[in-house]
Amino acid sequence: MHASALASESGNSSETITVVDSAGRSVDLPYPVQNVVVLWSNPAKEMRALGVADRIVGMDQSTQDEVDKGKLPELAGVTVVGTQEEPNYEKIAEKKPDVVIALSAGYPPEPDEISAKLEPFGIPIVGLDFYRTEVWFQEMETLGRMLDKEAEAREYMDFFSGYYEQIDETLATIPDAERKTVYFEGAKKYQTYGGAGYGSGVPNVIRFAGGKDLYPERAELAFEVNAEDVAERNPDVIFKGTTLGWAEQNETAFKGLRDEIMSRPELASTNAVKNNQVYVISFDVIGGASKKFGPVFLAKALYPESFQDFDPLAFFREYLEKYQGLKYQGLYFYP
């Protein structure tokens, strides 16, 4: 993908590698990268999938939150270096990392701003997102190269591409006129996501799964919509996102969220409500680094007849057990 610039520096045995990050920046790094500070939880989870979570020497508060939930147990005790929005640059410098992995765009501070703060310490920044389905494979390839874990990254990517190829092949048999329109509501009532820019990544997941996003013309990350406008656009399917998931034991709360949408008078005439096509989905399988599971869950819900052999929960279970070393638990989709 990117020209691999493995170069022995004169006078010592250390090598460097040049990568191009998701902000389009060319960055020189020590090779292989051994010590990493992550400024959000996505790269931590992907490093864990490659078996190198022990190289993380500093992390932001959102990653600590995942540790507290029991999802990244081996990072217990790793130094917290502020938040993604407000990194503590002095603490980062104290950890002497080979690289800091930050978000590439849309969520300040941008990589160049972080880079300027850490330049005096000679610490490079790489912007990698791991939530945008359209660049995820490229980013995993870059991460694998940086860490000298290319074979592991390839095997991990193959796990996902097997499912994605099935989705593409199956969708090729569904004519455009039969593709369903989707209203995806966030945790807040009548809040949805823009599909015209980078955005939150949710509209891309909808498109990847063969659906038509209800607001393709909007570029905002998230925005409030008018109930009457949603009804007028008449979605075929409604998905409600929830922070419930990993810690959930029973379906009561999921059912309550679905019942609330089904009982909204302003949506009663939509195809989604009339045809019982209203689903609740956990952000654990369609948020952050978990957006890569979203197409499998959504494709199955949108076109159940075409995806009869698909088992999204078995797919997610295999991921948790094989690539995160976690015992499967929680609830992720209803009904």
Backbone as numpy.savetxt, mean C-alpha at the origin, in Angstrom:
# Nx Ny Nz CAx CAy CAz Cx Cy Cz
16.33 -2.97 -14.97 15.50 -1.77 -14.97 16.36 -0.52 -14.97
17.03 -0.27 -13.83 17.95 0.86 -13.80 19.36 0.32 -14.00
20.19 1.10 -14.67 21.57 0.65 -14.87 22.22 0.45 -13.52
22.69 -0.72 -13.26 23.30 -1.01 -11.97 24.73 -0.46 -11.95
24.94 0.50 -11.09 26.27 1.13 -11.05 27.02 0.61 -9.84
27.41 -0.64 -9.91 28.24 -1.20 -8.84 29.67 -0.75 -9.12
30.19 0.03 -8.21 31.53 0.58 -8.48 32.39 0.46 -7.24
33.54 -0.15 -7.39 34.48 -0.19 -6.26 35.10 1.18 -6.10
35.06 1.69 -4.88 35.70 2.99 -4.65 37.19 2.76 -4.48
37.96 3.69 -4.99 39.41 3.50 -4.92 39.88 3.51 -3.48
40.78 2.60 -3.18 41.41 2.61 -1.87 40.69 1.80 -0.81
39.44 1.37 -1.06 38.81 0.46 -0.08 37.90 -0.50 -0.81
37.35 -1.44 -0.06 36.60 -2.51 -0.70 35.11 -2.23 -0.75
34.68 -1.07 -0.21 33.24 -0.81 -0.21 32.76 -0.49 -1.61
31.53 -0.87 -1.88 30.95 -0.64 -3.20 29.77 0.31 -3.07
29.38 0.86 -4.19 28.18 1.69 -4.20 27.25 1.20 -5.31
25.98 1.60 -5.17 24.97 1.27 -6.18 24.17 2.54 -6.44
23.78 2.75 -7.67 22.94 3.89 -8.01 21.53 3.38 -8.31
20.54 3.96 -7.63 19.15 3.60 -7.91 18.38 4.85 -8.29
17.30 4.65 -9.04 16.39 5.75 -9.34 15.13 5.51 -8.52
14.78 6.49 -7.69 13.63 6.28 -6.80 12.32 6.70 -7.47
11.21 6.61 -6.74 9.90 6.88 -7.33 9.62 8.37 -7.51
10.54 9.21 -7.02 10.45 10.64 -7.30 11.30 11.00 -8.53
11.88 9.95 -9.16 12.71 10.18 -10.35 14.10 10.67 -10.02
14.51 10.52 -8.77 15.83 11.00 -8.33 16.84 9.87 -8.43
18.02 10.19 -8.93 19.12 9.21 -9.00 19.93 9.33 -7.72
20.05 8.22 -6.99 20.67 8.27 -5.66 21.79 7.22 -5.56
22.95 7.65 -5.08 24.07 6.73 -4.84 24.00 6.22 -3.40
24.14 4.90 -3.26 24.05 4.29 -1.93 25.22 3.34 -1.70
25.62 3.14 -0.43 26.57 2.06 -0.14 25.92 0.74 -0.54
26.72 -0.23 -0.97 26.15 -1.52 -1.39 26.86 -2.68 -0.71
26.07 -3.65 -0.20 24.61 -3.56 -0.05 24.26 -2.71 1.17
23.07 -2.11 1.13 22.60 -1.29 2.24 22.42 -2.19 3.47
23.01 -1.79 4.59 22.92 -2.59 5.82 22.06 -1.95 6.90
22.14 -0.62 7.02 21.40 0.07 8.08 20.41 1.06 7.47
19.14 0.90 7.84 18.06 1.67 7.20 17.21 2.36 8.26
16.85 3.62 7.98 15.80 4.29 8.75 14.58 4.38 7.84
13.41 3.95 8.34 12.18 4.02 7.55 11.29 5.11 8.14
10.73 5.95 7.26 9.88 7.04 7.73 8.40 6.74 7.58
8.09 5.47 7.32 6.71 5.00 7.49 6.72 3.49 7.39
5.56 2.86 7.68 5.57 1.42 7.91 5.66 0.56 6.64
5.29 1.11 5.49 5.32 0.28 4.26 6.68 -0.34 3.98
7.78 0.45 3.93 9.07 -0.18 3.66 9.47 -1.19 4.72
9.05 -0.97 5.97 9.37 -1.93 7.04 8.75 -3.29 6.74
7.49 -3.27 6.29 6.79 -4.53 5.98 7.42 -5.22 4.77
7.83 -4.42 3.77 8.43 -5.04 2.58 9.83 -5.58 2.90
10.57 -4.89 3.76 11.88 -5.42 4.18 11.70 -6.71 4.97
10.64 -6.75 5.76 10.35 -7.97 6.52 10.04 -9.12 5.57
9.29 -8.83 4.50 8.97 -9.87 3.51 10.23 -10.43 2.86
11.27 -9.59 2.75 12.55 -10.03 2.15 13.51 -10.60 3.20
13.06 -10.65 4.45 13.88 -11.27 5.50 14.97 -10.38 6.07
14.82 -9.06 5.91 15.88 -8.16 6.39 15.35 -7.04 7.31
14.31 -7.34 8.06 13.80 -6.33 8.99 14.85 -5.97 10.04
15.80 -6.88 10.27 16.84 -6.60 11.27 17.81 -5.50 10.83
17.70 -5.06 9.57 18.56 -3.95 9.12 17.96 -2.58 9.44
16.75 -2.57 9.99 16.10 -1.30 10.33 16.63 -0.82 11.68
17.26 0.36 11.65 17.87 0.90 12.88 17.10 2.09 13.45
16.13 2.59 12.68 15.30 3.70 13.15 14.00 3.70 12.38
12.92 4.17 13.03 11.61 4.13 12.38 10.74 5.27 12.88
9.71 5.59 12.10 8.79 6.65 12.50 7.71 6.07 13.42
6.84 6.95 13.92 5.81 6.54 14.88 4.79 5.58 14.25
4.46 5.74 12.97 3.46 4.84 12.35 3.97 3.40 12.33
5.28 3.24 12.19 5.86 1.90 12.23 5.80 1.36 13.66
6.07 2.23 14.63 5.94 1.83 16.04 4.52 1.37 16.34
3.53 2.07 15.74 2.12 1.69 15.95 1.88 0.26 15.47
2.50 -0.12 14.34 2.37 -1.48 13.81 3.06 -2.49 14.74
4.18 -2.07 15.33 4.86 -2.92 16.32 3.92 -3.16 17.50
3.26 -2.08 17.96 2.36 -2.18 19.11 1.18 -3.11 18.84
0.78 -3.21 17.56 -0.34 -4.11 17.19 0.12 -5.56 17.07
1.43 -5.78 17.16 1.95 -7.14 17.05 2.32 -7.54 15.65
2.34 -6.57 14.72 2.60 -6.90 13.31 4.08 -6.89 12.94
4.90 -6.17 13.69 6.34 -6.10 13.38 7.12 -6.36 14.67
6.95 -7.55 15.25 7.50 -7.80 16.60 9.00 -7.62 16.72
9.76 -7.94 15.64 11.22 -7.85 15.79 11.72 -6.41 15.81
10.84 -5.45 15.57 11.26 -4.05 15.64 11.02 -3.44 17.02
10.52 -4.23 17.95 10.35 -3.74 19.32 11.73 -3.29 19.83
11.81 -2.08 20.34 13.09 -1.58 20.84 13.88 -0.76 19.84
13.45 -0.76 18.56 14.13 0.09 17.56 13.76 1.55 17.84
14.73 2.45 17.70 14.52 3.87 18.02 13.47 4.51 17.13
12.55 5.26 17.75 11.58 6.05 17.00 12.20 7.42 16.71
12.22 7.81 15.43 12.89 9.05 15.02 11.86 10.08 14.54
10.83 10.32 15.37 9.80 11.28 15.01 8.69 10.64 14.20
7.96 11.49 13.47 6.86 11.01 12.63 7.22 11.20 11.17
6.40 10.62 10.29 6.63 10.80 8.85 6.54 12.29 8.50
5.59 12.99 9.10 5.40 14.42 8.80 6.49 15.28 9.43
6.98 14.87 10.62 8.00 15.65 11.33 9.13 14.75 11.81
10.03 14.38 10.89 11.16 13.54 11.30 12.08 14.31 12.24
12.70 13.56 13.16 13.69 14.16 14.06 15.06 13.91 13.42
15.58 14.93 12.73 16.79 14.76 11.92 18.02 14.45 12.77
18.07 15.00 13.99 19.22 14.73 14.86 19.23 13.25 15.26
18.04 12.73 15.59 17.96 11.31 15.98 18.31 10.40 14.80
17.86 10.80 13.59 18.19 10.00 12.39 19.71 9.97 12.22
20.34 11.14 12.33 21.80 11.23 12.14 22.55 10.38 13.16
22.02 10.32 14.39 22.67 9.52 15.44 22.71 8.03 15.07
21.73 7.57 14.29 21.66 6.14 13.94 22.64 5.80 12.81
23.23 6.82 12.17 24.19 6.63 11.06 23.70 5.62 10.01
22.49 5.82 9.48 21.99 4.86 8.49 22.69 5.00 7.13
22.70 3.90 6.36 23.19 3.96 4.98 22.19 4.71 4.10
20.89 4.66 4.50 19.84 5.29 3.70 18.62 5.54 4.58
17.86 6.57 4.22 16.54 6.80 4.79 15.52 6.56 3.68
14.51 5.72 3.96 13.46 5.48 2.98 12.24 6.30 3.38
11.81 7.20 2.47 10.68 8.10 2.73 9.66 7.95 1.60
8.54 8.63 1.74 7.55 8.67 0.66 8.08 9.51 -0.48
7.65 9.19 -1.70 8.24 9.86 -2.85 7.59 11.20 -3.18
6.28 11.33 -2.93 5.59 12.57 -3.33 4.21 12.63 -2.70
3.71 13.85 -2.57 2.33 14.02 -2.13 2.14 14.12 -0.63
3.14 13.65 0.12 3.04 13.70 1.59 4.30 14.40 2.11
4.23 15.71 2.39 5.43 16.40 2.84 5.92 15.87 4.18
7.24 16.00 4.49 8.28 16.58 3.62 8.67 15.65 2.47
8.90 16.26 1.31 9.30 15.49 0.12 10.78 15.05 0.27
11.20 14.05 -0.51 12.58 13.54 -0.38 13.65 14.62 -0.47
13.49 15.60 -1.37 14.52 16.64 -1.52 14.65 17.49 -0.25
13.52 17.71 0.42 13.54 18.51 1.65 14.25 17.73 2.76
13.96 16.44 2.87 14.63 15.59 3.88 16.11 15.51 3.55
16.39 15.37 2.27 17.78 15.27 1.80 18.59 16.50 2.20
17.99 17.67 2.04 18.69 18.92 2.39 19.03 18.96 3.88
18.13 18.44 4.71 18.36 18.43 6.16 19.46 17.43 6.56
19.55 16.33 5.80 20.50 15.27 6.17 21.81 15.33 5.39
21.88 16.24 4.43 23.09 16.38 3.61 24.35 16.59 4.44
24.29 17.45 5.49 25.50 17.66 6.30 26.03 16.36 6.93
25.15 15.38 7.09 25.57 14.11 7.70 25.92 13.05 6.65
25.75 13.40 5.36 26.07 12.47 4.28 25.12 11.28 4.21
23.87 11.49 4.63 22.90 10.39 4.61 21.96 10.53 3.40
21.96 9.55 2.49 21.10 9.64 1.31 19.64 9.27 1.60
18.72 9.82 0.79 17.28 9.57 0.91 16.80 8.90 -0.36
15.98 7.87 -0.20 15.32 7.22 -1.35 13.81 7.30 -1.13
13.09 7.80 -2.13 11.63 7.89 -2.04 10.98 6.67 -2.67
10.40 5.81 -1.85 9.69 4.61 -2.32 8.37 4.51 -1.58
7.29 4.26 -2.30 5.95 4.34 -1.70 5.37 3.00 -1.25
5.45 1.99 -2.10 4.89 0.66 -1.83 3.39 0.66 -1.58
2.69 1.70 -2.08 1.23 1.65 -1.99 0.57 1.88 -3.35
1.36 2.27 -4.33 0.79 2.53 -5.66 0.98 1.29 -6.53
-0.14 0.65 -6.87 -0.07 -0.62 -7.61 0.70 -0.48 -8.92
0.66 0.72 -9.52 1.28 0.88 -10.83 2.81 0.92 -10.78
3.38 1.17 -9.59 4.85 1.19 -9.50 5.41 0.20 -8.48
4.53 -0.61 -7.89 4.96 -1.49 -6.80 6.07 -2.46 -7.22
5.92 -3.09 -8.39 6.93 -4.06 -8.83 8.29 -3.38 -9.04
8.25 -2.21 -9.64 9.48 -1.44 -9.87 10.15 -1.12 -8.53
9.34 -0.71 -7.55 9.89 -0.35 -6.24 10.47 -1.57 -5.52
9.81 -2.71 -5.64 10.33 -3.92 -5.00 11.66 -4.33 -5.64
11.75 -4.15 -6.95 12.99 -4.47 -7.65 14.13 -3.56 -7.13
13.82 -2.28 -6.98 14.80 -1.32 -6.45 15.21 -1.70 -5.03
14.23 -2.03 -4.19 14.53 -2.40 -2.81 15.41 -3.65 -2.77
15.07 -4.64 -3.58 15.86 -5.87 -3.64 17.29 -5.61 -4.05
17.49 -4.72 -5.02 18.85 -4.38 -5.49 19.65 -3.67 -4.40
19.02 -2.71 -3.73 19.69 -1.96 -2.67 20.20 -2.89 -1.56
19.38 -3.88 -1.24 19.65 -4.73 -0.08 20.40 -6.01 -0.44
20.73 -6.19 -1.74 21.32 -7.43 -2.22 20.39 -8.62 -1.91
19.10 -8.40 -2.17 18.08 -9.43 -1.96 17.23 -9.57 -3.24
17.91 -9.56 -4.38 17.17 -9.57 -5.65 16.40 -10.86 -5.87
16.98 -12.00 -5.51 16.29 -13.29 -5.72 15.04 -13.35 -4.85
15.16 -12.89 -3.59 14.02 -12.89 -2.68 12.93 -11.95 -3.19
13.34 -10.80 -3.69 12.36 -9.83 -4.21 11.63 -10.40 -5.42
12.36 -11.10 -6.29 11.76 -11.70 -7.47 10.72 -12.75 -7.08
11.07 -13.60 -6.14 10.16 -14.66 -5.70 8.89 -14.06 -5.06
9.09 -13.01 -4.29 7.98 -12.30 -3.63 7.07 -11.65 -4.68
7.67 -10.99 -5.67 6.88 -10.36 -6.72 6.10 -11.40 -7.53
6.71 -12.56 -7.75 6.04 -13.62 -8.50 4.77 -14.08 -7.79
4.80 -14.08 -6.47 3.63 -14.46 -5.67 2.44 -13.58 -6.03
2.68 -12.27 -6.18 1.61 -11.34 -6.52 1.27 -11.37 -8.01
2.30 -11.44 -8.85 2.03 -11.36 -10.29 1.19 -12.55 -10.77
1.32 -13.70 -10.08 0.48 -14.85 -10.44 -1.00 -14.50 -10.34
-1.37 -13.79 -9.27 -2.76 -13.37 -9.09 -3.13 -12.25 -10.08
-2.22 -11.29 -10.25 -2.51 -10.15 -11.12 -2.70 -10.59 -12.58
-1.90 -11.56 -13.00 -2.03 -12.05 -14.39 -3.39 -12.72 -14.59
-3.84 -13.46 -13.57 -5.17 -14.07 -13.65 -6.25 -13.01 -13.76
-6.09 -11.92 -13.00 -7.07 -10.82 -13.06 -7.09 -10.24 -14.47
-5.92 -9.93 -15.02 -5.84 -9.34 -16.37 -6.47 -10.26 -17.42
-6.14 -11.54 -17.35 -6.66 -12.49 -18.34 -8.18 -12.60 -18.25
-8.69 -12.62 -17.03 -10.14 -12.75 -16.85 -10.86 -11.47 -17.28
-10.30 -10.30 -16.92 -10.94 -9.03 -17.28 -10.98 -8.84 -18.79
-10.02 -9.43 -19.50 -10.01 -9.32 -20.97 -11.26 -9.93 -21.58
-11.95 -10.79 -20.82 -13.17 -11.43 -21.34 -14.44 -10.65 -20.95
-14.27 -9.57 -20.17 -15.44 -8.79 -19.74 -15.49 -7.48 -20.52
-16.49 -7.31 -21.40 -16.54 -6.09 -22.23 -16.68 -4.83 -21.38
-16.18 -3.72 -21.91 -16.20 -2.45 -21.20 -17.61 -2.08 -20.74
-18.60 -2.37 -21.58 -19.99 -2.02 -21.25 -20.49 -2.77 -20.02
-19.85 -3.88 -19.69 -20.28 -4.67 -18.53 -19.44 -4.39 -17.28
-18.47 -3.48 -17.40 -17.64 -3.13 -16.24 -18.47 -2.31 -15.25
-18.28 -2.57 -13.98 -19.12 -1.95 -12.95 -18.52 -0.66 -12.40
-19.41 0.30 -12.09 -18.95 1.56 -11.47 -18.92 1.37 -9.95
-17.92 2.00 -9.34 -17.64 1.77 -7.92 -17.57 3.08 -7.15
-18.32 3.14 -6.05 -18.15 4.23 -5.08 -17.42 3.63 -3.89
-16.22 4.14 -3.61 -15.45 3.67 -2.45 -15.50 4.75 -1.39
-16.14 4.43 -0.28 -16.23 5.41 0.81 -15.18 5.11 1.87
-14.47 6.16 2.30 -13.47 5.99 3.34 -14.11 5.78 4.70
-13.32 5.86 5.75 -13.84 5.66 7.11 -14.87 6.74 7.47
-14.68 7.94 6.90 -15.64 9.04 7.15 -16.79 8.95 6.16
-17.99 9.28 6.62 -19.18 9.26 5.77 -19.03 10.24 4.60
-19.34 9.75 3.41 -19.27 10.54 2.17 -17.90 11.17 1.92
-16.85 10.46 2.32 -15.50 10.86 1.93 -15.00 9.79 0.96
-14.44 10.24 -0.15 -13.90 9.29 -1.12 -12.54 9.78 -1.61
-12.03 9.15 -2.67 -10.64 9.39 -3.08 -10.55 9.79 -4.54
-9.60 10.69 -4.85 -9.43 11.17 -6.21 -8.63 10.19 -7.05
-9.04 10.04 -8.30 -8.38 9.06 -9.16 -7.55 9.65 -10.28
-7.48 10.99 -10.36 -6.80 11.60 -11.51 -5.30 11.79 -11.30
-4.83 11.78 -10.04 -3.41 11.97 -9.79 -2.82 10.79 -9.05
-1.71 11.01 -8.32 -1.15 9.97 -7.45 -2.22 9.52 -6.48
-2.79 10.53 -5.79 -3.85 10.28 -4.85 -3.50 9.24 -3.81
-4.53 8.59 -3.32 -4.38 7.62 -2.24 -4.05 6.24 -2.78
-4.22 6.05 -4.09 -3.99 4.73 -4.67 -5.25 3.89 -4.77
-6.31 4.24 -4.03 -7.54 3.43 -4.06 -8.17 3.40 -5.46
-8.33 4.55 -6.15 -8.93 4.47 -7.48 -8.14 3.58 -8.45
-6.81 3.55 -8.30 -6.01 2.66 -9.15 -6.32 1.20 -8.87
-6.56 0.89 -7.59 -6.92 -0.48 -7.23 -8.25 -0.85 -7.88
-9.20 0.09 -7.86 -10.51 -0.15 -8.48 -10.33 -0.44 -9.97
-9.51 0.36 -10.65 -9.29 0.16 -12.09 -8.58 -1.16 -12.35
-7.60 -1.47 -11.50 -6.84 -2.71 -11.62 -7.79 -3.92 -11.54
-8.84 -3.78 -10.70 -9.80 -4.87 -10.49 -10.91 -4.88 -11.53
-10.81 -3.97 -12.51 -11.80 -3.95 -13.59 -13.01 -3.10 -13.33
-12.96 -2.28 -12.25 -14.08 -1.40 -11.96 -13.85 -0.01 -12.55
-14.91 0.78 -12.53 -14.82 2.18 -12.99 -15.03 3.08 -11.78
-14.00 3.82 -11.42 -14.05 4.72 -10.28 -15.12 5.79 -10.51
-15.90 6.09 -9.48 -17.03 7.02 -9.61 -16.59 8.47 -9.83
-15.35 8.81 -9.42 -14.86 10.19 -9.55 -13.50 10.24 -10.26
-13.45 9.76 -11.51 -12.15 9.70 -12.20 -11.55 11.07 -12.51
-12.39 12.10 -12.47 -11.91 13.45 -12.84 -11.29 14.20 -11.67
-11.42 13.67 -10.45 -10.92 14.38 -9.28 -9.51 13.93 -8.93
-8.63 14.89 -8.61 -7.22 14.56 -8.37 -6.84 14.58 -6.89
-7.77 15.06 -6.02 -7.42 15.19 -4.60 -7.16 13.81 -3.98
-6.34 13.84 -2.95 -6.08 12.61 -2.19 -7.40 12.07 -1.64
-8.13 12.91 -0.92 -9.43 12.53 -0.37 -10.31 13.77 -0.33
-11.60 13.58 -0.51 -12.50 14.74 -0.50 -13.91 14.29 -0.13
-14.70 15.25 0.33 -16.09 14.96 0.69 -16.96 15.07 -0.55
-17.97 14.21 -0.62 -18.89 14.26 -1.76 -20.32 14.48 -1.27
-21.14 14.93 -2.19 -22.54 15.20 -1.90 -23.33 13.91 -2.10
-24.16 13.57 -1.12 -24.92 12.31 -1.18 -25.77 12.22 -2.44
-26.37 13.34 -2.81 -27.23 13.35 -4.01 -26.41 13.10 -5.27
-25.16 13.60 -5.27 -24.29 13.40 -6.44 -23.89 11.93 -6.57
-23.62 11.30 -5.43 -23.30 9.87 -5.46 -24.50 9.10 -6.03
-25.70 9.45 -5.55 -26.92 8.78 -6.02 -27.13 8.99 -7.51
-26.84 10.22 -7.97 -27.03 10.54 -9.39 -26.03 9.76 -10.27
-24.81 9.60 -9.77 -23.79 8.84 -10.53 -24.08 7.34 -10.48
-24.94 6.94 -9.54 -25.51 5.60 -9.46 -24.49 4.46 -9.52
-23.68 4.28 -8.47 -22.70 3.19 -8.50 -23.35 1.81 -8.53
-22.69 0.89 -9.23 -23.16 -0.50 -9.26 -22.76 -1.22 -7.98
-21.62 -0.81 -7.41 -21.08 -1.45 -6.21 -20.57 -0.37 -5.27
-20.80 -0.56 -3.97 -20.26 0.35 -2.96 -19.34 -0.45 -2.03
-18.13 0.08 -1.83 -17.21 -0.48 -0.83 -17.04 0.56 0.27
-17.11 0.10 1.51 -16.88 0.97 2.66 -15.58 0.54 3.33
-14.60 1.44 3.39 -13.33 1.13 4.04 -13.45 1.28 5.55
-12.76 0.41 6.28 -12.78 0.49 7.74 -11.40 0.18 8.32
-11.12 0.81 9.47 -9.86 0.52 10.17 -9.96 -0.79 10.96
-11.15 -1.35 11.06 -11.31 -2.67 11.68 -10.58 -3.69 10.82
-10.15 -4.79 11.41 -9.48 -5.82 10.60 -8.70 -6.79 11.44
-7.41 -6.51 11.56 -6.46 -7.40 12.24 -6.93 -7.80 13.64
-7.49 -6.86 14.39 -7.84 -7.14 15.79 -9.30 -7.59 15.96
-10.04 -7.66 14.85 -11.47 -7.94 14.93 -11.76 -9.43 15.16
-12.73 -9.72 16.02 -13.07 -11.11 16.36 -14.40 -11.55 15.75
-15.36 -10.62 15.66 -16.66 -11.03 15.10 -17.18 -9.99 14.11
-18.24 -10.36 13.40 -18.70 -9.56 12.26 -19.65 -8.42 12.63
-19.98 -8.28 13.90 -21.01 -7.32 14.30 -20.72 -5.90 13.80
-19.49 -5.42 14.01 -19.15 -4.04 13.62 -19.17 -3.89 12.10
-18.66 -4.90 11.38 -18.69 -4.88 9.91 -20.14 -4.81 9.43
-20.99 -5.65 10.02 -22.41 -5.69 9.63 -23.06 -4.34 9.89
-22.72 -3.72 11.03 -23.28 -2.41 11.36 -22.93 -1.36 10.32
-21.69 -1.36 9.84 -21.26 -0.40 8.81 -22.02 -0.62 7.51
-22.21 -1.89 7.15 -22.93 -2.20 5.92 -24.41 -1.81 6.05
-25.02 -2.17 7.18 -26.44 -1.85 7.39 -26.68 -0.35 7.33
-25.74 0.42 7.85 -25.90 1.89 7.84 -25.99 2.42 6.41
-25.13 1.90 5.53 -25.17 2.35 4.13 -26.45 1.86 3.45
-26.81 0.60 3.69 -28.01 0.03 3.08 -29.27 0.80 3.49
-29.22 1.44 4.67 -30.42 2.13 5.16 -30.43 3.63 4.87
-29.41 4.15 4.17 -29.42 5.58 3.83 -30.48 5.84 2.76
-31.49 6.66 3.07 -32.57 6.89 2.09 -32.06 7.46 0.77
-31.01 8.32 0.86 -30.51 8.98 -0.36 -29.84 8.01 -1.32
-29.44 6.81 -0.83 -28.79 5.83 -1.70 -29.71 4.67 -2.08
-30.95 4.73 -1.60 -31.88 3.60 -1.78 -32.12 3.24 -3.25
-32.04 4.25 -4.12 -32.33 3.98 -5.54 -31.10 3.58 -6.36
-29.93 3.52 -5.72 -28.71 3.15 -6.48 -28.72 1.65 -6.78
-28.08 1.29 -7.88 -27.95 -0.13 -8.25 -27.31 -0.93 -7.12
-26.29 -0.31 -6.48 -25.54 -1.01 -5.43 -26.45 -1.46 -4.30
-27.29 -0.53 -3.81 -28.17 -0.86 -2.68 -29.31 -1.77 -3.14
-29.91 -1.46 -4.30 -31.03 -2.30 -4.80 -30.60 -3.74 -5.03
-29.33 -3.93 -5.49 -28.85 -5.28 -5.81 -28.00 -5.91 -4.70
-28.02 -5.27 -3.51 -27.24 -5.79 -2.37 -25.74 -5.84 -2.62
-25.25 -4.95 -3.47 -23.81 -4.94 -3.79 -23.09 -3.90 -2.94
-23.18 -4.06 -1.63 -22.52 -3.17 -0.68 -21.61 -4.03 0.20
-20.34 -3.67 0.24 -19.36 -4.47 0.97 -18.53 -3.60 1.90
-18.07 -4.18 2.99 -17.17 -3.48 3.92 -15.81 -4.17 3.82
-14.77 -3.38 3.61 -13.42 -3.94 3.44 -12.43 -3.25 4.38
-11.59 -4.04 5.00 -10.60 -3.51 5.94 -9.46 -2.82 5.20
-9.00 -1.70 5.76 -7.82 -1.04 5.19 -6.57 -1.92 5.34
-6.67 -2.98 6.15 -5.56 -3.93 6.26 -5.34 -4.69 4.95
-6.34 -4.68 4.06 -6.15 -5.32 2.75 -6.36 -4.35 1.58
-6.51 -3.05 1.89 -6.61 -2.09 0.78 -6.05 -0.72 1.18
-5.25 -0.66 2.23 -4.63 0.60 2.64 -3.13 0.46 2.73
-2.42 1.56 2.57 -0.96 1.54 2.73 -0.29 0.46 1.91
0.63 -0.27 2.54 1.36 -1.33 1.84 0.43 -2.47 1.45
-0.79 -2.48 1.98 -1.74 -3.56 1.68 -2.58 -3.29 0.44
-2.34 -2.16 -0.23 -3.11 -1.90 -1.46 -2.89 -2.99 -2.50
-1.74 -3.68 -2.40 -1.44 -4.71 -3.39 -2.37 -5.92 -3.28
-3.09 -6.05 -2.16 -4.09 -7.13 -2.04 -5.44 -6.69 -2.59
-5.65 -5.38 -2.64 -6.94 -4.82 -3.03 -7.51 -5.36 -4.33
-6.70 -5.42 -5.42 -7.27 -5.90 -6.68 -7.89 -7.29 -6.58
-7.31 -8.16 -5.76 -7.80 -9.54 -5.65 -9.16 -9.54 -4.93
-9.27 -8.78 -3.83 -10.54 -8.69 -3.11 -11.62 -8.02 -3.95
-11.27 -6.91 -4.61 -12.27 -6.16 -5.37 -12.72 -6.91 -6.63
-11.77 -7.54 -7.33 -12.14 -8.28 -8.55 -13.14 -9.39 -8.22
-12.89 -10.09 -7.12 -13.79 -11.18 -6.69 -15.18 -10.63 -6.38
-15.24 -9.47 -5.69 -16.55 -8.90 -5.33 -17.28 -8.32 -6.54
-16.53 -7.71 -7.46 -17.15 -7.08 -8.63 -17.67 -8.11 -9.63
-16.91 -9.18 -9.84 -17.25 -10.16 -10.88 -17.16 -11.58 -10.32
-18.03 -11.92 -9.35 -17.90 -13.22 -8.67 -18.01 -14.41 -9.63
-18.85 -14.27 -10.67 -19.01 -15.39 -11.61 -17.70 -15.64 -12.36
-16.99 -14.58 -12.69 -15.75 -14.71 -13.47 -14.57 -15.14 -12.61
-14.66 -14.86 -11.31 -13.53 -15.16 -10.42 -13.90 -16.22 -9.38
-14.61 -17.24 -9.82 -15.06 -18.27 -8.90 -13.91 -18.98 -8.19
-12.78 -19.13 -8.89 -11.65 -19.86 -8.31 -10.82 -18.99 -7.37
-11.10 -17.69 -7.33 -10.33 -16.78 -6.50 -10.73 -16.91 -5.04
-9.73 -16.98 -4.15 -9.99 -16.99 -2.71 -9.09 -15.93 -2.07
-9.57 -14.67 -2.02 -8.74 -13.58 -1.51 -8.22 -13.81 -0.09
-9.05 -14.40 0.77 -8.61 -14.59 2.16 -7.51 -15.64 2.25
-7.57 -16.68 1.41 -6.49 -17.68 1.39 -5.19 -17.04 0.91
-5.32 -16.16 -0.08 -4.18 -15.40 -0.62 -3.55 -14.55 0.48
-4.40 -13.83 1.24 -3.89 -12.95 2.29 -3.29 -13.78 3.43
-3.92 -14.89 3.75 -3.41 -15.78 4.80 -2.00 -16.28 4.43
-1.84 -16.70 3.17 -0.54 -17.21 2.72 0.53 -16.12 2.83
0.16 -14.90 2.44 1.09 -13.76 2.56 1.51 -13.57 4.02
0.53 -13.51 4.92 0.84 -13.26 6.34 1.77 -14.33 6.90
1.46 -15.59 6.58 2.23 -16.69 7.17 3.59 -16.85 6.52
3.63 -16.71 5.17 4.88 -16.97 4.45 5.83 -15.77 4.44
5.27 -14.57 4.27 6.13 -13.39 4.08 6.20 -12.45 5.28
5.32 -12.66 6.26 5.38 -11.83 7.46 5.57 -12.67 8.72
5.53 -13.98 8.58 5.73 -14.85 9.74 4.69 -14.64 10.82
3.48 -14.24 10.41 2.41 -13.95 11.37 1.31 -15.00 11.26
0.71 -15.30 12.39 -0.42 -16.22 12.41 -1.65 -15.45 11.92
-2.42 -16.06 11.03 -3.61 -15.40 10.47 -4.62 -15.13 11.57
-5.16 -13.91 11.58 -6.23 -13.57 12.52 -7.03 -12.41 11.93
-8.15 -12.09 12.54 -8.92 -10.90 12.14 -9.98 -11.18 11.10
-10.68 -10.09 10.73 -11.72 -10.12 9.70 -11.42 -8.99 8.72
-11.63 -9.22 7.43 -11.17 -8.26 6.44 -12.23 -7.86 5.40
-13.28 -8.66 5.28 -14.25 -8.39 4.22 -15.62 -8.88 4.66
-16.66 -8.05 4.40 -18.01 -8.45 4.76 -18.99 -7.91 3.73
-20.02 -8.65 3.35 -20.24 -10.07 3.71 -19.40 -10.96 2.83
